[in-house]
């Protein structure tokens, strides 16, 4: 049984692109979601797949620690007595920022903002 879900979480590792036997491309990655807090906090890991050109184009930006908001079909699979949460992504949005420890502080600064043109509007 599948469900449609939308949630946010952090990537557990960098996305990997693989090619299927028929030549289709798929980006594979894992996302950790958290619910509750303190002693009641529960982490659920989803094994995600994002098929096609969208997954292929986004994969270079899907790095370990990056927060994402994803939507798609979710289901559970049993394998050797363990339950695995799976998701076939329909949409993936990068959220927040992931700072690479080797990245220089200057590179982490936001780009300069666009000039404010509101003063030039005659109405």
Buried (B, 14 or more C-beta within 10 A) or exposed (E): EEEEBEBBBBBBEBBEBEEEEEEEBBBBBBBEBEEEEEEEEEEEEBBBBBBEEBBBEBBEEBBBBBBBBBBBEBEEEEEEEEEEBBBBBBEBEBBEEBEEEEEEEEEEEEEEEEEEEEEEEEE
